Structure formats: structure tokens, C-alpha cells
């Protein structure tokens, strides 16, 4: 396994190995499909103003402000209603002085009108006898200044304005802004392509039926999900038996297809460590941490490969500590910030090993954050991992931490 190294040394070595992943290509995608969660590659510039035309902010009546200037409580102004303007295609006729038109929210404001009187400021609307849905006159109980409740062209965005900045992680409100400007396609970064390979003849898929000595594979689904949340794309997902030739052939295939190969299992110091046997060109070492001590890193066919241990908690912790932020940065995402906290109870830790305990927030509301340990330190305890919010980082020099001790946490 070689000499033991500390966590920061292995983090630095992994970051150096994966540095080339940051040079991402870009692709164009429809705003109507598949862009959520993707990272914008270029600034998005408005091709024209938004709104495109003067339109009404309210349901009400479009008027000339001068015609209703004297309207007020007890002294309403009555105007003839010249027509209706709906939020529909077409251009309304100009508004004649001394008249009003009924107008709907979003409808174009007629030339000549410079204010909209909300429905709430009107009363005693009379209707034409020949057309019961067309108002004949309207009584306006309150005047409005020019410009009130009128949306001017470009009041949201002017032509040439940057609507979305490169590096934006696209969410529904970003998609809405692009679509409202008539932008149908967005340039996004191509995510890192990852192969996730679980090793072990004892593994069966979650929908399979394990026989004697077999277990359901938790690592494959967990790491696929972790890669996706970190902005990567899993293009190959395989489970292979403990046969070095099969493992070698599988990993060579994965390396030819993907930007990064991620394996679990077969990296410790036992008698049947199939990944070590299959990858003599990869460096395997012991990292001074618990869980997740056995690690491998290197290249196969020029493609980076990371080899995580097979215990489920060890694999998940390894991803958080060594790969998550590197993968996020490569895809244009910010790293996940570590959070200072204080312990809610005492913690013991083995000497010389940096321990990453599963933890849960006791308080995380703007006051001093407090965390408590969830479950034991065993690397097989997946239920306690599921109950955790964070990893509690216990320094290698500490063998005991008392309640109230300050610690660093890694959000999950």
C-alpha cells in the first residue's frame, strides 16, 4: 500500500491528476429541455427590449392622465369607454382625448393613453344595451399620474443588456428570463463524463435477489447520484466480478469512453484486491483518515482513474473529501463551503488518523451551529450516513474532543 499520507496531500494529488478536466467544451441546448442544473458557458445578451411594447400592469382603464387629474373621493370623473383592449395579438386604435378604453393586464396600451386606472379605482360602470359586455361609461374615483401602471418598453431589460452571466447554474427563473427575451437555445458547459464501476462478485443490484454471501450494491447508485449532484454526467455504470482480467478489460473500455473512471472496492490490503491487481500502473496508498483510508489514483490509457474503498460509507466519504469539489470546479460550479460548528457531545478519535464522523445539526439557524454525532464510526453503517447532514472533521492530533469544542463540518 506504500507510505501513509495525510488527507491534504492526497487531496492535492487528486486535484493535480484531474486538473485537465476543467477545460470544458460547450454545447447548445434548447431552453425547453435539459438545461436545468447546467452551467451557462457564455453571457446571454437581450436581442431586444423587454417588455417589447407598452403594456398594462393592471386590469382597468387606459386614459390620458390629464383627463382624470381632478378625480378624487366624492368627485369622480365619468368618461365614455371607446372600446376594449385584450392581451392578444394586434395593435389597438389610438385613444381619443376625453375617453377611456377597458384594458387587461399585459395588453398593449393605446397611443395617446399615458396611465391605467385599476379596476379598484372605478365605480358605476354602465354598459351598452346592444352589447352587455362592452362598457359605455366608467366613473373614475381617483386620478393617476402619467406613467402609473404602464410598463414601458425596455423597463425590464434594454437591448444589449446581459440577462444571464456565464457561470450561472441554470434554474427555472433563468430559463424564464431567456425565453421571455426570445432566446431559444443556451450555450452550456459539457459536464464531465464519468464511468462508475463497482467491483465484487458478492454484489447484486438493488432489484436483485442476493444469494448466500452476497449483498446489494449500495456504492454504484450512491456514486452515480453523487456525480450527478456535483455536476458530472455518468455515461457508464457497471458492476464487475473479482476477476482481474475482466476488471482490466472493463476499465480500459471505460477509460476510452469517459473523462474519468471511478471504481469502488478491491483497493485494501487483503488477499483478493482485484482493482490493485488489475491496475499495476496506478498508485495505491493509505491515507491517514477514517473511514476511507485505502485509496488509489492514476491513469489508465491516459484517462484519470480514482479507486475508492468498497465499504459504503468509506466510498461516500471519499467522494466528498477527494472528488466532489474537484468535479464541481471542473463543471463550473462553486465548491461546497465547509461550515464551522461546535460539538454537542464528547467525541473520541484514534490517534494519528483524521476522523470524519457522520453528524446531524442540532442547531443551524444563524446562531452558533451545533452538531451531534450520528451512529458509530463503522464504515458499513449506511443508515447512520442517511441520517447525517454533515461530516464532522476531527483532526488527526485529537484523541478526545469535549462538548463545545470547535470543529469543521463538510455538508452532505
Secondary structure as UniProt FT lines:
FT   STRAND          4..5
FT   HELIX           7..17
FT   HELIX           19..22
FT   STRAND          26..30
FT   TURN            31..32
FT   TURN            36..37
FT   STRAND          39..40
FT   STRAND          44..45
FT   STRAND          55..56
FT   STRAND          60..63
FT   HELIX           65..68
FT   TURN            69..70
FT   TURN            73..74
FT   STRAND          77..85
FT   TURN            97..98
FT   STRAND          99..103
FT   TURN            105..106
FT   TURN            111..112
FT   STRAND          115..118
FT   HELIX           119..121
FT   STRAND          122..127
FT   TURN            132..133
FT   STRAND          135..140
FT   TURN            146..149
FT   STRAND          150..151
FT   TURN            153..154
FT   TURN            159..160
FT   STRAND          162..164
FT   TURN            166..167
FT   HELIX           172..180
FT   TURN            181..182
FT   STRAND          185..189
FT   STRAND          193..199
FT   TURN            201..202
FT   STRAND          203..204
FT   TURN            206..207
FT   TURN            212..213
FT   STRAND          215..216
FT   HELIX           219..229
FT   TURN            230..231
FT   STRAND          233..240
FT   HELIX           244..257
FT   STRAND          260..264
FT   HELIX           274..278
FT   TURN            280..281
FT   STRAND          283..287
FT   STRAND          289..290
FT   STRAND          294..300
FT   TURN            301..302
FT   STRAND          303..308
FT   HELIX           312..318
FT   HELIX           319..323
FT   HELIX           324..330
FT   TURN            331..332
FT   STRAND          339..343
FT   STRAND          347..348
FT   TURN            351..352
FT   STRAND          354..363
FT   STRAND          370..373
FT   TURN            379..380
FT   HELIX           382..386
FT   STRAND          390..394
FT   TURN            396..397
FT   STRAND          400..401
FT   TURN            403..404
FT   STRAND          406..411
//
